[in-house]
Every structure is written in C-alpha cells, then in structure tokens.
C-alpha cells in the first residue's frame, strides 16, 4: 500500500491511515500482547480461586478448633482437664 495516500478529505485520510496501522499490527504479530494479557488474567483467577479455597479450609479449621477449646473451657473440672 502506498503510505502517502491522500484523498484530500481529512476524515477519510484518518480512517485509511488508522486501518493501515491496524493491518500492519495484525501482520507483525504485535497482537500477541493481548493473548498474553488474557493468559495472565486466567492465571490470576486460578490463583485467587486457590487462595479462596485455602482460606475457607483454614477458616473452617479455626472455627472447629475454637469451638473445641470453648467447650473444653466450659466443661473443665477442678483438676484442669477437659
């Protein structure tokens, strides 16, 4: 394509130049950055999901432990045993 193409109509020239740039970007492989960004989003979502599951498991374990300790304290006899 001729880079010095001009119709004399600024709006048409702008659209033509813009589309030329988009075609060149597509041909150059520069659009791989978008694919890389999508991969990072997916990886981040997986990590967030794993952290959420681990946090849920830890929270449940801590709640169960706190309940056991609370029951032990309530039911403790004079000897200090549960």
C-alpha positions, 0 to 999 in steps of 0.5 A: 500500500502506498503510505502517502495516500491522500484523498484530500478529505481529512476524515477519510485520510484518518480512517485509511491511515488508522486501518493501515496501522491496524493491518500492519499490527495484525501482520507483525504479530504485535497482537500477541500482547493481548493473548498474553494479557488474557493468559495472565488474567486466567492465571490470576483467577486460578490463583485467587480461586486457590487462595479462596479455597485455602482460606475457607479450609483454614477458616473452617479449621479455626472455627472447629478448633475454637469451638473445641477449646470453648467447650473444653473451657466450659466443661473443665473440672477442678483438676484442669482437664477437659 
